[in-house]
Amino acid sequence: MKKFLIRLAIFGAFIFVIDKAFIFVRNASPELEVDRRLELILKGEIDADIVVFGSSRGARSVIAQQLTDSLNISAYNLAFPGSDITFHEFILEELLNIKGNKKPKLAILVVDDSDELKKSKSLKFRLDRMYPLVKYREIRKKLVKLKVKKPVINELIILHQLNKSNFLFKQRKFTKNDSIMPCGSMPISSQKKTFDKKFGKEAYKYSRDEELIQKINSIRSFIQLCKRNKIELIIAIPPNFRKITIGFKERMEDMLNGYGVVWAYDETRSEYSNPDYFFDNAHLQKTGSIIYTADLAEYLKIKLKK
């Protein structure tokens, strides 16, 4: 029995030593990424008075550098395509919690008027943005909180921290639709070939029936984080190539509960029903993003003077 225990201890020590070699894999992963915005947050290097949050709707529609130029105040875009409100909440938490980041004066949460608070195939918590950054303790803690990784084991065993994507030892590159400007924005210059260019004149009616409690809690948490930290908040509704969903703006105002404002674009502008300014039915093309950002900047000029 004693010999068995000794052999087991030696084997365990051997495995432990081998496991530590994977630190090199873990620590090399961030360097292979092309979108370094989340890492900038973790390193405490975000320095902006206006920060944009959201999914691809925020990433594509709002050009942060244009806001900076128009308002003479620093702006940065932290909207991630394919992300939902649970991820936006995490981004804001880390921005505020990590030393070195500047607390923004204004947060712009760009929302989707069809499934912001509902189950969505396209919007989710972006775990794929997390795995390359597991060298950072904040990421490991969040993965445990999400029950993706096991507590204790996640700190002791490096291999447990890793995902198969960490072993793709290849430098990532921008795709045609995912190039990131220095300001963090991701406008699209092309137009989707399958875009049917048929404007939706029939407005949907918003229903709360399919809302998810997890997403409701996350947007409430996002709002409270802004309130506690005295960050002005704007919930912005960007254009789809259709009418705005009836009742959605009012639902967002309910969520705000008196803190912050909801800003919707001017539907009467001809550009917002012109297919030349859209990438597809759900996203503006760069020329449309410039127009939308200019409208937002004009609104902010009035708001920030108050």
URGIPE-V442946 format. One line per field, one symbol per residue. ss: DSSP state (h for helix, s for strand, l for the rest). psi: psi as a letter, one per 30 degrees, with the letter a starting at -180 (. if undefined). A space follows every 50 residues. Layout:
# URGIPE-V442946
ss: ???
psi: ???
This chain:
# URGIPE-V442946
ss: lhhhhhhhhhhhhhhhhhhhllhhhhhhhhhhllllhhhhhhllllllls sssslhhhhhhllhhhhhhhhlllssslllllslhhhhhhhhhhhhhlll lllllssssssllllllslllllsllhhhhhlllllhhhhhhhhhlllll llhhhhlhhhhllhhhhlllllllllllllllllllllllllllllllls llllslllllslhhhhhhhhhhhhhhhhlllssssssllllslllslhhh hhhhhhllllsssslllllhhhhlhhhslllllslhhhhhhhhhhhhhhh hhhhhl
psi: eeeeeeeeeeeeeeeeeeefffeeeeffeefflejgeeeeeffhgkikfk kklabfeeeeejjeeeeeeefhkkkkjhkkkglafeeeeeeeeeeefkke kkklfkkjjklkgeheglkkffklkieffeefgffkeeeeeeeeefgelk ldeffejeeffllfffgiikkllkleggkklfgflhlkfakkfgjfgjkj fjklkkkfegkkeeeeeeeeeeeeeeeeghkkkkjkjlklhllkkkfeee eeeeeehfjllkkkljffkfeggjffgkeaffklleeeeeeeeeeeeeee eeeff.
